[in-house]
Amino acid sequence: MSILIHYYKLITKTMELYNVVTKLIGPVDPAGETNTDNERFENLKVMTDLVNRLLTDIDTVAYNNKDKKEFSKKRAADYAINFYKQIGIV
């Protein structure tokens, strides 16, 4: 499989997951109307809780595997650590 096909499949899967999650959570951007914004604020809290849980999972992979000798474990840890660097957490 070529690298472009692999990348395309990864992007497609990511976007499918994103679309499902955002539809399940609902809109988060305030509209300027109190009742709507109260609901969207609750949606925002759900979204940030989900992101926190995902980041915790990524952190666990990094922490538990950073000093491992097995290639696949070290690769996962390095990937997680690099992700954190890209988003400015590390």
HTML snippet that shows the backbone in 3Dmol.js (N, CA, C, O; Angstrom):
<script src="https://3Dmol.org/build/3Dmol-min.js"></script>
<div id="view" style="width:600px;height:400px;position:relative"></div>
<script>
const pdb = `
ATOM      1  N   MET A   1       0.847  -1.173   0.000  1.00  0.00           N
ATOM      2  CA  MET A   1       0.000   0.000   0.000  1.00  0.00           C
ATOM      3  C   MET A   1       0.898   1.243   0.000  1.00  0.00           C
ATOM      4  O   MET A   1       1.843   1.352   0.781  1.00  0.00           O
ATOM      5  N   SER A   2       0.578   2.147  -0.878  1.00  0.00           N
ATOM      6  CA  SER A   2       1.397   3.354  -0.951  1.00  0.00           C
ATOM      7  C   SER A   2       1.135   4.243   0.254  1.00  0.00           C
ATOM      8  O   SER A   2       0.107   4.130   0.921  1.00  0.00           O
ATOM      9  N   ILE A   3       2.072   5.115   0.513  1.00  0.00           N
ATOM     10  CA  ILE A   3       1.967   6.027   1.651  1.00  0.00           C
ATOM     11  C   ILE A   3       0.774   6.966   1.475  1.00  0.00           C
ATOM     12  O   ILE A   3       0.125   7.327   2.457  1.00  0.00           O
ATOM     13  N   LEU A   4       0.481   7.364   0.245  1.00  0.00           N
ATOM     14  CA  LEU A   4      -0.643   8.270   0.004  1.00  0.00           C
ATOM     15  C   LEU A   4      -1.979   7.587   0.302  1.00  0.00           C
ATOM     16  O   LEU A   4      -2.880   8.204   0.871  1.00  0.00           O
ATOM     17  N   ILE A   5      -2.103   6.335  -0.077  1.00  0.00           N
ATOM     18  CA  ILE A   5      -3.335   5.593   0.207  1.00  0.00           C
ATOM     19  C   ILE A   5      -3.500   5.421   1.710  1.00  0.00           C
ATOM     20  O   ILE A   5      -4.591   5.594   2.253  1.00  0.00           O
ATOM     21  N   HIS A   6      -2.401   5.077   2.374  1.00  0.00           N
ATOM     22  CA  HIS A   6      -2.449   4.931   3.832  1.00  0.00           C
ATOM     23  C   HIS A   6      -2.850   6.248   4.494  1.00  0.00           C
ATOM     24  O   HIS A   6      -3.701   6.253   5.384  1.00  0.00           O
ATOM     25  N   TYR A   7      -2.264   7.341   4.085  1.00  0.00           N
ATOM     26  CA  TYR A   7      -2.568   8.661   4.647  1.00  0.00           C
ATOM     27  C   TYR A   7      -4.026   9.027   4.374  1.00  0.00           C
ATOM     28  O   TYR A   7      -4.711   9.550   5.253  1.00  0.00           O
ATOM     29  N   TYR A   8      -4.500   8.752   3.158  1.00  0.00           N
ATOM     30  CA  TYR A   8      -5.898   9.039   2.804  1.00  0.00           C
ATOM     31  C   TYR A   8      -6.854   8.267   3.708  1.00  0.00           C
ATOM     32  O   TYR A   8      -7.837   8.825   4.196  1.00  0.00           O
ATOM     33  N   LYS A   9      -6.570   6.984   3.932  1.00  0.00           N
ATOM     34  CA  LYS A   9      -7.423   6.165   4.792  1.00  0.00           C
ATOM     35  C   LYS A   9      -7.417   6.685   6.227  1.00  0.00           C
ATOM     36  O   LYS A   9      -8.456   6.692   6.888  1.00  0.00           O
ATOM     37  N   LEU A  10      -6.257   7.118   6.709  1.00  0.00           N
ATOM     38  CA  LEU A  10      -6.151   7.668   8.055  1.00  0.00           C
ATOM     39  C   LEU A  10      -6.970   8.949   8.187  1.00  0.00           C
ATOM     40  O   LEU A  10      -7.705   9.122   9.158  1.00  0.00           O
ATOM     41  N   ILE A  11      -6.844   9.831   7.223  1.00  0.00           N
ATOM     42  CA  ILE A  11      -7.588  11.086   7.238  1.00  0.00           C
ATOM     43  C   ILE A  11      -9.090  10.813   7.142  1.00  0.00           C
ATOM     44  O   ILE A  11      -9.878  11.449   7.843  1.00  0.00           O
ATOM     45  N   THR A  12      -9.489   9.885   6.291  1.00  0.00           N
ATOM     46  CA  THR A  12     -10.898   9.552   6.133  1.00  0.00           C
ATOM     47  C   THR A  12     -11.473   9.008   7.436  1.00  0.00           C
ATOM     48  O   THR A  12     -12.564   9.404   7.847  1.00  0.00           O
ATOM     49  N   LYS A  13     -10.747   8.107   8.084  1.00  0.00           N
ATOM     50  CA  LYS A  13     -11.210   7.545   9.356  1.00  0.00           C
ATOM     51  C   LYS A  13     -11.310   8.640  10.416  1.00  0.00           C
ATOM     52  O   LYS A  13     -12.283   8.692  11.168  1.00  0.00           O
ATOM     53  N   THR A  14     -10.315   9.502  10.474  1.00  0.00           N
ATOM     54  CA  THR A  14     -10.312  10.597  11.444  1.00  0.00           C
ATOM     55  C   THR A  14     -11.510  11.511  11.232  1.00  0.00           C
ATOM     56  O   THR A  14     -12.184  11.886  12.191  1.00  0.00           O
ATOM     57  N   MET A  15     -11.777  11.865   9.996  1.00  0.00           N
ATOM     58  CA  MET A  15     -12.900  12.757   9.715  1.00  0.00           C
ATOM     59  C   MET A  15     -14.231  12.080  10.015  1.00  0.00           C
ATOM     60  O   MET A  15     -15.156  12.735  10.495  1.00  0.00           O
ATOM     61  N   GLU A  16     -14.348  10.784   9.743  1.00  0.00           N
ATOM     62  CA  GLU A  16     -15.578  10.066  10.063  1.00  0.00           C
ATOM     63  C   GLU A  16     -15.818  10.082  11.569  1.00  0.00           C
ATOM     64  O   GLU A  16     -16.939  10.328  12.014  1.00  0.00           O
ATOM     65  N   LEU A  17     -14.784   9.826  12.350  1.00  0.00           N
ATOM     66  CA  LEU A  17     -14.906   9.856  13.803  1.00  0.00           C
ATOM     67  C   LEU A  17     -15.262  11.256  14.289  1.00  0.00           C
ATOM     68  O   LEU A  17     -16.126  11.420  15.150  1.00  0.00           O
ATOM     69  N   TYR A  18     -14.597  12.255  13.736  1.00  0.00           N
ATOM     70  CA  TYR A  18     -14.873  13.643  14.112  1.00  0.00           C
ATOM     71  C   TYR A  18     -16.340  13.987  13.834  1.00  0.00           C
ATOM     72  O   TYR A  18     -17.016  14.571  14.681  1.00  0.00           O
ATOM     73  N   ASN A  19     -16.823  13.626  12.654  1.00  0.00           N
ATOM     74  CA  ASN A  19     -18.209  13.935  12.293  1.00  0.00           C
ATOM     75  C   ASN A  19     -19.196  13.246  13.220  1.00  0.00           C
ATOM     76  O   ASN A  19     -20.192  13.849  13.620  1.00  0.00           O
ATOM     77  N   VAL A  20     -18.934  11.993  13.568  1.00  0.00           N
ATOM     78  CA  VAL A  20     -19.824  11.265  14.478  1.00  0.00           C
ATOM     79  C   VAL A  20     -19.836  11.923  15.851  1.00  0.00           C
ATOM     80  O   VAL A  20     -20.901  12.148  16.426  1.00  0.00           O
ATOM     81  N   VAL A  21     -18.657  12.229  16.378  1.00  0.00           N
ATOM     82  CA  VAL A  21     -18.554  12.806  17.725  1.00  0.00           C
ATOM     83  C   VAL A  21     -19.207  14.182  17.782  1.00  0.00           C
ATOM     84  O   VAL A  21     -19.949  14.479  18.719  1.00  0.00           O
ATOM     85  N   THR A  22     -18.937  15.023  16.787  1.00  0.00           N
ATOM     86  CA  THR A  22     -19.526  16.369  16.826  1.00  0.00           C
ATOM     87  C   THR A  22     -21.037  16.322  16.666  1.00  0.00           C
ATOM     88  O   THR A  22     -21.739  17.170  17.217  1.00  0.00           O
ATOM     89  N   LYS A  23     -21.552  15.348  15.922  1.00  0.00           N
ATOM     90  CA  LYS A  23     -23.010  15.204  15.810  1.00  0.00           C
ATOM     91  C   LYS A  23     -23.599  14.702  17.118  1.00  0.00           C
ATOM     92  O   LYS A  23     -24.679  15.135  17.520  1.00  0.00           O
ATOM     93  N   LEU A  24     -22.904  13.796  17.783  1.00  0.00           N
ATOM     94  CA  LEU A  24     -23.394  13.285  19.063  1.00  0.00           C
ATOM     95  C   LEU A  24     -23.383  14.361  20.145  1.00  0.00           C
ATOM     96  O   LEU A  24     -24.321  14.458  20.937  1.00  0.00           O
ATOM     97  N   ILE A  25     -22.335  15.161  20.178  1.00  0.00           N
ATOM     98  CA  ILE A  25     -22.212  16.198  21.206  1.00  0.00           C
ATOM     99  C   ILE A  25     -23.121  17.380  20.896  1.00  0.00           C
ATOM    100  O   ILE A  25     -23.793  17.905  21.785  1.00  0.00           O
ATOM    101  N   GLY A  26     -23.140  17.789  19.656  1.00  0.00           N
ATOM    102  CA  GLY A  26     -23.934  18.955  19.259  1.00  0.00           C
ATOM    103  C   GLY A  26     -23.072  20.196  19.165  1.00  0.00           C
ATOM    104  O   GLY A  26     -21.882  20.150  19.476  1.00  0.00           O
ATOM    105  N   PRO A  27     -23.656  21.306  18.738  1.00  0.00           N
ATOM    106  CA  PRO A  27     -22.901  22.547  18.571  1.00  0.00           C
ATOM    107  C   PRO A  27     -22.375  23.078  19.902  1.00  0.00           C
ATOM    108  O   PRO A  27     -23.005  22.914  20.947  1.00  0.00           O
ATOM    109  N   VAL A  28     -21.206  23.717  19.841  1.00  0.00           N
ATOM    110  CA  VAL A  28     -20.586  24.262  21.051  1.00  0.00           C
ATOM    111  C   VAL A  28     -20.367  25.771  20.980  1.00  0.00           C
ATOM    112  O   VAL A  28     -20.119  26.403  22.007  1.00  0.00           O
ATOM    113  N   ASP A  29     -20.451  26.344  19.816  1.00  0.00           N
ATOM    114  CA  ASP A  29     -20.200  27.778  19.651  1.00  0.00           C
ATOM    115  C   ASP A  29     -21.436  28.571  20.064  1.00  0.00           C
ATOM    116  O   ASP A  29     -22.524  28.312  19.550  1.00  0.00           O
ATOM    117  N   PRO A  30     -21.297  29.533  20.982  1.00  0.00           N
ATOM    118  CA  PRO A  30     -22.450  30.317  21.432  1.00  0.00           C
ATOM    119  C   PRO A  30     -23.110  31.060  20.274  1.00  0.00           C
ATOM    120  O   PRO A  30     -22.443  31.535  19.355  1.00  0.00           O
ATOM    121  N   ALA A  31     -24.430  31.148  20.344  1.00  0.00           N
ATOM    122  CA  ALA A  31     -25.202  31.815  19.297  1.00  0.00           C
ATOM    123  C   ALA A  31     -25.655  33.208  19.712  1.00  0.00           C
ATOM    124  O   ALA A  31     -26.117  33.984  18.876  1.00  0.00           O
ATOM    125  N   GLY A  32     -25.526  33.531  21.001  1.00  0.00           N
ATOM    126  CA  GLY A  32     -25.968  34.844  21.473  1.00  0.00           C
ATOM    127  C   GLY A  32     -27.398  34.852  21.970  1.00  0.00           C
ATOM    128  O   GLY A  32     -27.986  35.918  22.154  1.00  0.00           O
ATOM    129  N   GLU A  33     -27.959  33.690  22.189  1.00  0.00           N
ATOM    130  CA  GLU A  33     -29.324  33.559  22.708  1.00  0.00           C
ATOM    131  C   GLU A  33     -29.255  32.655  23.933  1.00  0.00           C
ATOM    132  O   GLU A  33     -28.719  31.550  23.850  1.00  0.00           O
ATOM    133  N   THR A  34     -29.780  33.097  25.053  1.00  0.00           N
ATOM    134  CA  THR A  34     -29.546  32.452  26.349  1.00  0.00           C
ATOM    135  C   THR A  34     -29.878  30.972  26.373  1.00  0.00           C
ATOM    136  O   THR A  34     -29.037  30.172  26.782  1.00  0.00           O
ATOM    137  N   ASN A  35     -31.068  30.577  25.951  1.00  0.00           N
ATOM    138  CA  ASN A  35     -31.444  29.169  26.024  1.00  0.00           C
ATOM    139  C   ASN A  35     -30.559  28.292  25.136  1.00  0.00           C
ATOM    140  O   ASN A  35     -30.121  27.216  25.545  1.00  0.00           O
ATOM    141  N   THR A  36     -30.310  28.762  23.934  1.00  0.00           N
ATOM    142  CA  THR A  36     -29.429  28.036  23.021  1.00  0.00           C
ATOM    143  C   THR A  36     -28.016  27.957  23.597  1.00  0.00           C
ATOM    144  O   THR A  36     -27.382  26.903  23.565  1.00  0.00           O
ATOM    145  N   ASP A  37     -27.532  29.077  24.122  1.00  0.00           N
ATOM    146  CA  ASP A  37     -26.170  29.110  24.648  1.00  0.00           C
ATOM    147  C   ASP A  37     -26.008  28.254  25.893  1.00  0.00           C
ATOM    148  O   ASP A  37     -24.930  27.703  26.117  1.00  0.00           O
ATOM    149  N   ASN A  38     -27.039  28.127  26.703  1.00  0.00           N
ATOM    150  CA  ASN A  38     -26.964  27.229  27.861  1.00  0.00           C
ATOM    151  C   ASN A  38     -26.776  25.783  27.406  1.00  0.00           C
ATOM    152  O   ASN A  38     -25.975  25.044  27.979  1.00  0.00           O
ATOM    153  N   GLU A  39     -27.512  25.390  26.385  1.00  0.00           N
ATOM    154  CA  GLU A  39     -27.371  24.036  25.843  1.00  0.00           C
ATOM    155  C   GLU A  39     -25.991  23.844  25.220  1.00  0.00           C
ATOM    156  O   GLU A  39     -25.359  22.804  25.409  1.00  0.00           O
ATOM    157  N   ARG A  40     -25.531  24.836  24.487  1.00  0.00           N
ATOM    158  CA  ARG A  40     -24.215  24.734  23.846  1.00  0.00           C
ATOM    159  C   ARG A  40     -23.089  24.731  24.881  1.00  0.00           C
ATOM    160  O   ARG A  40     -22.054  24.096  24.676  1.00  0.00           O
ATOM    161  N   PHE A  41     -23.290  25.431  25.975  1.00  0.00           N
ATOM    162  CA  PHE A  41     -22.292  25.402  27.040  1.00  0.00           C
ATOM    163  C   PHE A  41     -22.189  23.997  27.631  1.00  0.00           C
ATOM    164  O   PHE A  41     -21.090  23.521  27.918  1.00  0.00           O
ATOM    165  N   GLU A  42     -23.324  23.338  27.813  1.00  0.00           N
ATOM    166  CA  GLU A  42     -23.310  21.948  28.290  1.00  0.00           C
ATOM    167  C   GLU A  42     -22.614  21.045  27.279  1.00  0.00           C
ATOM    168  O   GLU A  42     -21.872  20.141  27.663  1.00  0.00           O
ATOM    169  N   ASN A  43     -22.848  21.281  25.995  1.00  0.00           N
ATOM    170  CA  ASN A  43     -22.155  20.525  24.946  1.00  0.00           C
ATOM    171  C   ASN A  43     -20.645  20.750  25.012  1.00  0.00           C
ATOM    172  O   ASN A  43     -19.859  19.818  24.840  1.00  0.00           O
ATOM    173  N   LEU A  44     -20.252  21.998  25.262  1.00  0.00           N
ATOM    174  CA  LEU A  44     -18.830  22.325  25.376  1.00  0.00           C
ATOM    175  C   LEU A  44     -18.202  21.579  26.546  1.00  0.00           C
ATOM    176  O   LEU A  44     -17.078  21.087  26.439  1.00  0.00           O
ATOM    177  N   LYS A  45     -18.914  21.493  27.653  1.00  0.00           N
ATOM    178  CA  LYS A  45     -18.391  20.757  28.811  1.00  0.00           C
ATOM    179  C   LYS A  45     -18.213  19.277  28.481  1.00  0.00           C
ATOM    180  O   LYS A  45     -17.233  18.661  28.900  1.00  0.00           O
ATOM    181  N   VAL A  46     -19.149  18.711  27.738  1.00  0.00           N
ATOM    182  CA  VAL A  46     -19.020  17.307  27.319  1.00  0.00           C
ATOM    183  C   VAL A  46     -17.806  17.142  26.408  1.00  0.00           C
ATOM    184  O   VAL A  46     -17.033  16.196  26.556  1.00  0.00           O
ATOM    185  N   MET A  47     -17.646  18.075  25.462  1.00  0.00           N
ATOM    186  CA  MET A  47     -16.531  17.990  24.528  1.00  0.00           C
ATOM    187  C   MET A  47     -15.185  18.098  25.255  1.00  0.00           C
ATOM    188  O   MET A  47     -14.267  17.329  24.972  1.00  0.00           O
ATOM    189  N   THR A  48     -15.066  19.042  26.184  1.00  0.00           N
ATOM    190  CA  THR A  48     -13.794  19.195  26.897  1.00  0.00           C
ATOM    191  C   THR A  48     -13.515  17.998  27.795  1.00  0.00           C
ATOM    192  O   THR A  48     -12.356  17.625  27.977  1.00  0.00           O
ATOM    193  N   ASP A  49     -14.556  17.389  28.360  1.00  0.00           N
ATOM    194  CA  ASP A  49     -14.366  16.182  29.155  1.00  0.00           C
ATOM    195  C   ASP A  49     -13.849  15.045  28.279  1.00  0.00           C
ATOM    196  O   ASP A  49     -12.949  14.307  28.682  1.00  0.00           O
ATOM    197  N   LEU A  50     -14.414  14.903  27.089  1.00  0.00           N
ATOM    198  CA  LEU A  50     -13.954  13.874  26.162  1.00  0.00           C
ATOM    199  C   LEU A  50     -12.493  14.097  25.773  1.00  0.00           C
ATOM    200  O   LEU A  50     -11.692  13.162  25.787  1.00  0.00           O
ATOM    201  N   VAL A  51     -12.155  15.326  25.429  1.00  0.00           N
ATOM    202  CA  VAL A  51     -10.772  15.645  25.055  1.00  0.00           C
ATOM    203  C   VAL A  51      -9.828  15.357  26.211  1.00  0.00           C
ATOM    204  O   VAL A  51      -8.739  14.822  26.004  1.00  0.00           O
ATOM    205  N   ASN A  52     -10.234  15.705  27.425  1.00  0.00           N
ATOM    206  CA  ASN A  52      -9.405  15.425  28.596  1.00  0.00           C
ATOM    207  C   ASN A  52      -9.151  13.921  28.741  1.00  0.00           C
ATOM    208  O   ASN A  52      -8.031  13.496  29.024  1.00  0.00           O
ATOM    209  N   ARG A  53     -10.195  13.132  28.545  1.00  0.00           N
ATOM    210  CA  ARG A  53     -10.043  11.675  28.654  1.00  0.00           C
ATOM    211  C   ARG A  53      -9.131  11.132  27.568  1.00  0.00           C
ATOM    212  O   ARG A  53      -8.317  10.247  27.830  1.00  0.00           O
ATOM    213  N   LEU A  54      -9.256  11.651  26.349  1.00  0.00           N
ATOM    214  CA  LEU A  54      -8.394  11.212  25.256  1.00  0.00           C
ATOM    215  C   LEU A  54      -6.935  11.596  25.516  1.00  0.00           C
ATOM    216  O   LEU A  54      -6.024  10.800  25.290  1.00  0.00           O
ATOM    217  N   LEU A  55      -6.730  12.824  25.991  1.00  0.00           N
ATOM    218  CA  LEU A  55      -5.365  13.257  26.301  1.00  0.00           C
ATOM    219  C   LEU A  55      -4.765  12.428  27.436  1.00  0.00           C
ATOM    220  O   LEU A  55      -3.569  12.139  27.428  1.00  0.00           O
ATOM    221  N   THR A  56      -5.583  12.048  28.399  1.00  0.00           N
ATOM    222  CA  THR A  56      -5.110  11.191  29.490  1.00  0.00           C
ATOM    223  C   THR A  56      -4.680   9.834  28.949  1.00  0.00           C
ATOM    224  O   THR A  56      -3.658   9.295  29.374  1.00  0.00           O
ATOM    225  N   ASP A  57      -5.447   9.278  28.019  1.00  0.00           N
ATOM    226  CA  ASP A  57      -5.066   7.997  27.407  1.00  0.00           C
ATOM    227  C   ASP A  57      -3.735   8.111  26.670  1.00  0.00           C
ATOM    228  O   ASP A  57      -2.882   7.230  26.769  1.00  0.00           O
ATOM    229  N   ILE A  58      -3.567   9.211  25.928  1.00  0.00           N
ATOM    230  CA  ILE A  58      -2.316   9.431  25.195  1.00  0.00           C
ATOM    231  C   ILE A  58      -1.159   9.591  26.167  1.00  0.00           C
ATOM    232  O   ILE A  58      -0.077   9.052  25.937  1.00  0.00           O
ATOM    233  N   ASP A  59      -1.376  10.325  27.249  1.00  0.00           N
ATOM    234  CA  ASP A  59      -0.345  10.514  28.269  1.00  0.00           C
ATOM    235  C   ASP A  59       0.052   9.181  28.907  1.00  0.00           C
ATOM    236  O   ASP A  59       1.228   8.943  29.182  1.00  0.00           O
ATOM    237  N   THR A  60      -0.923   8.329  29.135  1.00  0.00           N
ATOM    238  CA  THR A  60      -0.646   7.015  29.723  1.00  0.00           C
ATOM    239  C   THR A  60       0.237   6.189  28.796  1.00  0.00           C
ATOM    240  O   THR A  60       1.167   5.526  29.255  1.00  0.00           O
ATOM    241  N   VAL A  61      -0.043   6.224  27.508  1.00  0.00           N
ATOM    242  CA  VAL A  61       0.798   5.511  26.536  1.00  0.00           C
ATOM    243  C   VAL A  61       2.223   6.045  26.594  1.00  0.00           C
ATOM    244  O   VAL A  61       3.177   5.269  26.626  1.00  0.00           O
ATOM    245  N   ALA A  62       2.369   7.361  26.608  1.00  0.00           N
ATOM    246  CA  ALA A  62       3.705   7.974  26.645  1.00  0.00           C
ATOM    247  C   ALA A  62       4.448   7.589  27.918  1.00  0.00           C
ATOM    248  O   ALA A  62       5.600   7.160  27.867  1.00  0.00           O
ATOM    249  N   TYR A  63       3.791   7.743  29.048  1.00  0.00           N
ATOM    250  CA  TYR A  63       4.441   7.494  30.333  1.00  0.00           C
ATOM    251  C   TYR A  63       4.792   6.019  30.529  1.00  0.00           C
ATOM    252  O   TYR A  63       5.897   5.696  30.965  1.00  0.00           O
ATOM    253  N   ASN A  64       3.869   5.139  30.213  1.00  0.00           N
ATOM    254  CA  ASN A  64       4.086   3.715  30.461  1.00  0.00           C
ATOM    255  C   ASN A  64       5.087   3.067  29.518  1.00  0.00           C
ATOM    256  O   ASN A  64       5.588   1.981  29.811  1.00  0.00           O
ATOM    257  N   ASN A  65       5.389   3.706  28.393  1.00  0.00           N
ATOM    258  CA  ASN A  65       6.211   3.050  27.382  1.00  0.00           C
ATOM    259  C   ASN A  65       7.475   3.812  26.989  1.00  0.00           C
ATOM    260  O   ASN A  65       8.234   3.349  26.137  1.00  0.00           O
ATOM    261  N   LYS A  66       7.712   4.979  27.600  1.00  0.00           N
ATOM    262  CA  LYS A  66       8.843   5.811  27.171  1.00  0.00           C
ATOM    263  C   LYS A  66      10.202   5.143  27.370  1.00  0.00           C
ATOM    264  O   LYS A  66      11.143   5.439  26.633  1.00  0.00           O
ATOM    265  N   ASP A  67      10.320   4.264  28.337  1.00  0.00           N
ATOM    266  CA  ASP A  67      11.610   3.624  28.605  1.00  0.00           C
ATOM    267  C   ASP A  67      11.646   2.150  28.193  1.00  0.00           C
ATOM    268  O   ASP A  67      12.566   1.422  28.566  1.00  0.00           O
ATOM    269  N   LYS A  68      10.665   1.721  27.440  1.00  0.00           N
ATOM    270  CA  LYS A  68      10.590   0.319  27.035  1.00  0.00           C
ATOM    271  C   LYS A  68      11.617   0.020  25.944  1.00  0.00           C
ATOM    272  O   LYS A  68      12.002   0.898  25.173  1.00  0.00           O
ATOM    273  N   LYS A  69      12.043  -1.219  25.899  1.00  0.00           N
ATOM    274  CA  LYS A  69      13.018  -1.655  24.896  1.00  0.00           C
ATOM    275  C   LYS A  69      12.334  -2.162  23.624  1.00  0.00           C
ATOM    276  O   LYS A  69      12.917  -2.106  22.541  1.00  0.00           O
ATOM    277  N   GLU A  70      11.091  -2.659  23.754  1.00  0.00           N
ATOM    278  CA  GLU A  70      10.394  -3.174  22.582  1.00  0.00           C
ATOM    279  C   GLU A  70      10.113  -2.040  21.605  1.00  0.00           C
ATOM    280  O   GLU A  70       9.651  -0.969  21.996  1.00  0.00           O
ATOM    281  N   PHE A  71      10.395  -2.286  20.336  1.00  0.00           N
ATOM    282  CA  PHE A  71      10.254  -1.258  19.311  1.00  0.00           C
ATOM    283  C   PHE A  71       8.849  -0.670  19.288  1.00  0.00           C
ATOM    284  O   PHE A  71       8.688   0.550  19.277  1.00  0.00           O
ATOM    285  N   SER A  72       7.835  -1.525  19.282  1.00  0.00           N
ATOM    286  CA  SER A  72       6.458  -1.044  19.128  1.00  0.00           C
ATOM    287  C   SER A  72       6.020  -0.190  20.319  1.00  0.00           C
ATOM    288  O   SER A  72       5.284   0.781  20.147  1.00  0.00           O
ATOM    289  N   LYS A  73       6.463  -0.543  21.511  1.00  0.00           N
ATOM    290  CA  LYS A  73       6.113   0.243  22.698  1.00  0.00           C
ATOM    291  C   LYS A  73       6.822   1.590  22.681  1.00  0.00           C
ATOM    292  O   LYS A  73       6.213   2.619  22.975  1.00  0.00           O
ATOM    293  N   LYS A  74       8.084   1.587  22.346  1.00  0.00           N
ATOM    294  CA  LYS A  74       8.863   2.829  22.279  1.00  0.00           C
ATOM    295  C   LYS A  74       8.331   3.734  21.172  1.00  0.00           C
ATOM    296  O   LYS A  74       8.257   4.953  21.334  1.00  0.00           O
ATOM    297  N   ARG A  75       7.960   3.123  20.044  1.00  0.00           N
ATOM    298  CA  ARG A  75       7.405   3.899  18.930  1.00  0.00           C
ATOM    299  C   ARG A  75       6.115   4.596  19.357  1.00  0.00           C
ATOM    300  O   ARG A  75       5.914   5.772  19.055  1.00  0.00           O
ATOM    301  N   ALA A  76       5.241   3.872  20.057  1.00  0.00           N
ATOM    302  CA  ALA A  76       3.984   4.456  20.529  1.00  0.00           C
ATOM    303  C   ALA A  76       4.244   5.604  21.497  1.00  0.00           C
ATOM    304  O   ALA A  76       3.604   6.653  21.413  1.00  0.00           O
ATOM    305  N   ALA A  77       5.187   5.402  22.415  1.00  0.00           N
ATOM    306  CA  ALA A  77       5.524   6.455  23.379  1.00  0.00           C
ATOM    307  C   ALA A  77       6.081   7.682  22.668  1.00  0.00           C
ATOM    308  O   ALA A  77       5.689   8.809  22.971  1.00  0.00           O
ATOM    309  N   ASP A  78       6.983   7.467  21.735  1.00  0.00           N
ATOM    310  CA  ASP A  78       7.571   8.588  21.000  1.00  0.00           C
ATOM    311  C   ASP A  78       6.511   9.350  20.207  1.00  0.00           C
ATOM    312  O   ASP A  78       6.539  10.579  20.145  1.00  0.00           O
ATOM    313  N   TYR A  79       5.585   8.622  19.608  1.00  0.00           N
ATOM    314  CA  TYR A  79       4.513   9.250  18.841  1.00  0.00           C
ATOM    315  C   TYR A  79       3.642  10.105  19.760  1.00  0.00           C
ATOM    316  O   TYR A  79       3.293  11.236  19.419  1.00  0.00           O
ATOM    317  N   ALA A  80       3.297   9.564  20.914  1.00  0.00           N
ATOM    318  CA  ALA A  80       2.474  10.299  21.880  1.00  0.00           C
ATOM    319  C   ALA A  80       3.198  11.548  22.376  1.00  0.00           C
ATOM    320  O   ALA A  80       2.598  12.618  22.471  1.00  0.00           O
ATOM    321  N   ILE A  81       4.476  11.414  22.688  1.00  0.00           N
ATOM    322  CA  ILE A  81       5.263  12.553  23.163  1.00  0.00           C
ATOM    323  C   ILE A  81       5.374  13.618  22.076  1.00  0.00           C
ATOM    324  O   ILE A  81       5.244  14.808  22.360  1.00  0.00           O
ATOM    325  N   ASN A  82       5.611  13.199  20.834  1.00  0.00           N
ATOM    326  CA  ASN A  82       5.689  14.165  19.726  1.00  0.00           C
ATOM    327  C   ASN A  82       4.357  14.864  19.500  1.00  0.00           C
ATOM    328  O   ASN A  82       4.325  16.049  19.166  1.00  0.00           O
ATOM    329  N   PHE A  83       3.261  14.140  19.681  1.00  0.00           N
ATOM    330  CA  PHE A  83       1.942  14.760  19.571  1.00  0.00           C
ATOM    331  C   PHE A  83       1.798  15.868  20.608  1.00  0.00           C
ATOM    332  O   PHE A  83       1.348  16.969  20.291  1.00  0.00           O
ATOM    333  N   TYR A  84       2.179  15.572  21.840  1.00  0.00           N
ATOM    334  CA  TYR A  84       2.099  16.586  22.893  1.00  0.00           C
ATOM    335  C   TYR A  84       2.964  17.800  22.575  1.00  0.00           C
ATOM    336  O   TYR A  84       2.571  18.935  22.846  1.00  0.00           O
ATOM    337  N   LYS A  85       4.134  17.565  22.004  1.00  0.00           N
ATOM    338  CA  LYS A  85       5.007  18.679  21.617  1.00  0.00           C
ATOM    339  C   LYS A  85       4.353  19.527  20.532  1.00  0.00           C
ATOM    340  O   LYS A  85       4.427  20.755  20.571  1.00  0.00           O
ATOM    341  N   GLN A  86       3.707  18.865  19.555  1.00  0.00           N
ATOM    342  CA  GLN A  86       3.065  19.596  18.454  1.00  0.00           C
ATOM    343  C   GLN A  86       1.941  20.497  18.940  1.00  0.00           C
ATOM    344  O   GLN A  86       1.735  21.581  18.394  1.00  0.00           O
ATOM    345  N   ILE A  87       1.216  20.062  19.956  1.00  0.00           N
ATOM    346  CA  ILE A  87       0.107  20.890  20.438  1.00  0.00           C
ATOM    347  C   ILE A  87       0.515  21.795  21.607  1.00  0.00           C
ATOM    348  O   ILE A  87      -0.318  22.501  22.175  1.00  0.00           O
ATOM    349  N   GLY A  88       1.807  21.764  21.959  1.00  0.00           N
ATOM    350  CA  GLY A  88       2.342  22.697  22.940  1.00  0.00           C
ATOM    351  C   GLY A  88       2.168  22.293  24.396  1.00  0.00           C
ATOM    352  O   GLY A  88       2.256  23.139  25.286  1.00  0.00           O
ATOM    353  N   ILE A  89       1.922  21.016  24.650  1.00  0.00           N
ATOM    354  CA  ILE A  89       1.766  20.570  26.027  1.00  0.00           C
ATOM    355  C   ILE A  89       3.111  20.254  26.661  1.00  0.00           C
ATOM    356  O   ILE A  89       3.304  20.471  27.857  1.00  0.00           O
ATOM    357  N   VAL A  90       4.038  19.745  25.865  1.00  0.00           N
ATOM    358  CA  VAL A  90       5.378  19.405  26.392  1.00  0.00           C
ATOM    359  C   VAL A  90       6.353  20.455  25.948  1.00  0.00           C
ATOM    360  O   VAL A  90       7.538  20.374  26.273  1.00  0.00           O
TER     361      VAL A  90
END
`;
const viewer = $3Dmol.createViewer("view");
viewer.addModel(pdb, "pdb");
viewer.setStyle({}, {cartoon: {color: "spectrum"}});
viewer.zoomTo();
viewer.render();
</script>
